[in-house]
């Protein structure tokens, strides 16, 4: 497959995903996800997790989300962190959640910063620490 063809399939797959044509998106993005494209893996993970355009498949959702996260895609790092925080598709692990939220926060994802703040505020998987919570909320642009 040529680079132009891959780019066209990725663009078309993302457009299909965003227009909620999930079966079409899965057909276009699936082969790219298998080849390791982070954007394709991220969207395939969402579709596999929620049964959009395919049967729900938690194992596949985790595989793709982790692959995209390890490739450095901030949204996937955030998504993987939530999987660990909530115990979705993988066993609940707040420490791994914090680690992945931290990687997403390093990329400037405000939602990841806010979630870390909430984890510290509520003592969810970490020792409750109002000062750390306030610091994370401030990084995210909020005041407690």
C-alpha positions as CSV (number, residue, x, y, z in Angstrom):
1,X,0.0,0.0,0.0
2,X,1.5,3.4,-1.0
3,X,1.9,6.2,1.5
4,X,-0.7,8.3,-0.4
5,X,-3.2,5.4,-0.3
6,X,-2.6,4.9,3.5
7,X,-3.1,8.7,4.1
8,X,-6.3,8.6,2.0
9,X,-7.6,5.6,3.9
10,X,-6.7,7.2,7.2
11,X,-8.4,10.5,6.3
12,X,-11.5,8.7,4.9
13,X,-11.6,6.4,8.0
14,X,-11.4,9.3,10.4
15,X,-14.1,11.2,8.4
16,X,-16.3,8.1,8.6
17,X,-15.7,7.7,12.3
18,X,-16.5,11.4,12.9
19,X,-19.7,11.1,10.9
20,X,-20.7,8.0,12.9
21,X,-20.4,5.6,9.9
22,X,-18.6,3.1,12.2
23,X,-18.8,0.0,9.9
24,X,-17.1,2.0,7.1
25,X,-14.6,3.5,9.6
26,X,-13.7,0.0,10.9
27,X,-13.2,-1.2,7.3
28,X,-10.8,1.6,6.5
29,X,-9.0,2.0,9.9
30,X,-8.7,-1.7,10.8
31,X,-5.9,-2.5,8.4
32,X,-4.1,0.7,9.4
33,X,-4.4,-0.1,13.1
34,X,-3.0,-3.6,12.5
35,X,0.0,-1.8,10.8
36,X,0.5,0.3,13.9
37,X,-1.0,3.7,12.9
38,X,-1.7,5.5,16.3
39,X,-4.6,7.5,15.0
40,X,-6.3,4.4,13.5
41,X,-5.6,2.3,16.6
42,X,-7.1,5.0,18.9
43,X,-10.4,5.1,16.9
44,X,-10.5,1.3,16.5
45,X,-10.1,1.1,20.3
46,X,-13.1,3.3,20.9
47,X,-15.2,1.3,18.4
48,X,-14.1,-2.0,19.9
49,X,-14.8,-0.9,23.4
50,X,-18.3,0.4,22.6
51,X,-19.3,-2.1,20.0
52,X,-19.5,0.6,17.2
53,X,-19.5,-0.9,13.7
54,X,-18.3,-4.2,15.2
55,X,-18.9,-6.5,18.1
56,X,-17.7,-5.1,21.4
57,X,-14.2,-6.6,22.1
58,X,-12.5,-5.4,25.3
59,X,-9.3,-7.2,24.5
60,X,-9.0,-5.6,21.1
61,X,-10.0,-2.2,22.6
62,X,-7.2,-2.5,25.2
63,X,-4.6,-3.7,22.6
64,X,-5.3,-0.8,20.3
65,X,-5.6,1.9,23.0
66,X,-2.3,0.7,24.6
67,X,-0.6,0.6,21.2
68,X,-1.7,4.2,20.4
69,X,-0.8,5.4,23.9
70,X,2.7,3.8,23.7
71,X,3.2,5.5,20.3
72,X,2.7,8.8,22.1
73,X,-0.8,9.8,21.1
74,X,-2.1,12.0,24.0
75,X,-5.8,11.2,23.5
76,X,-4.9,7.5,23.7
77,X,-2.8,8.0,26.8
78,X,-5.8,9.7,28.3
79,X,-8.1,6.9,27.1
80,X,-5.8,4.2,28.5
81,X,-5.6,6.0,31.8
82,X,-9.4,5.9,32.1
83,X,-9.4,2.2,31.3
84,X,-7.1,1.7,34.2
85,X,-8.9,4.1,36.5
86,X,-12.4,2.6,35.9
87,X,-11.3,-1.0,35.3
88,X,-12.7,-1.0,31.7
89,X,-11.2,-3.5,29.3
90,X,-8.4,-4.2,31.9
91,X,-8.1,-4.7,35.6
92,X,-8.5,-1.5,37.6
93,X,-5.1,-0.1,38.5
94,X,-5.1,3.5,39.8
95,X,-1.3,3.8,39.8
96,X,-1.1,2.9,36.1
97,X,-4.0,5.3,35.6
98,X,-2.0,8.1,37.2
99,X,1.1,7.2,35.2
100,X,-0.8,7.5,31.9
101,X,-2.8,10.6,32.9
102,X,0.6,12.1,33.7
103,X,1.9,11.3,30.2
104,X,-1.3,12.9,28.6
105,X,-0.9,15.9,30.9
106,X,2.7,16.3,29.8
107,X,1.2,16.8,26.3
108,X,-1.0,19.5,27.5
109,X,-4.3,17.6,27.8
110,X,-6.4,19.7,30.2
111,X,-8.8,16.7,30.9
112,X,-5.9,14.6,32.1
113,X,-4.7,17.4,34.4
114,X,-8.2,17.8,35.8
115,X,-8.6,14.1,36.4
116,X,-5.3,13.9,38.3
117,X,-6.5,16.8,40.4
118,X,-9.7,14.9,41.1
119,X,-7.8,11.8,42.0
120,X,-5.8,13.7,44.6
121,X,-8.9,15.6,45.8
122,X,-10.9,12.4,46.4
123,X,-8.0,10.1,47.3
124,X,-8.9,7.9,44.4
125,X,-6.0,5.5,44.0
126,X,-3.6,8.0,45.5
127,X,-3.2,9.4,49.0
128,X,-5.6,12.3,49.4
129,X,-3.7,15.5,49.0
130,X,-5.6,18.8,48.7
131,X,-2.4,20.8,47.9
132,X,-1.5,18.5,45.0
133,X,-5.1,18.6,43.8
134,X,-5.0,22.4,43.8
135,X,-1.7,22.4,41.9
136,X,-3.2,20.1,39.2
137,X,-6.4,22.1,38.9
138,X,-4.3,25.2,38.5
139,X,-2.2,23.6,35.7
140,X,-5.5,22.7,34.0
141,X,-6.6,26.4,34.3
142,X,-9.0,26.0,37.2
143,X,-9.0,27.3,40.8
144,X,-10.3,25.2,43.7
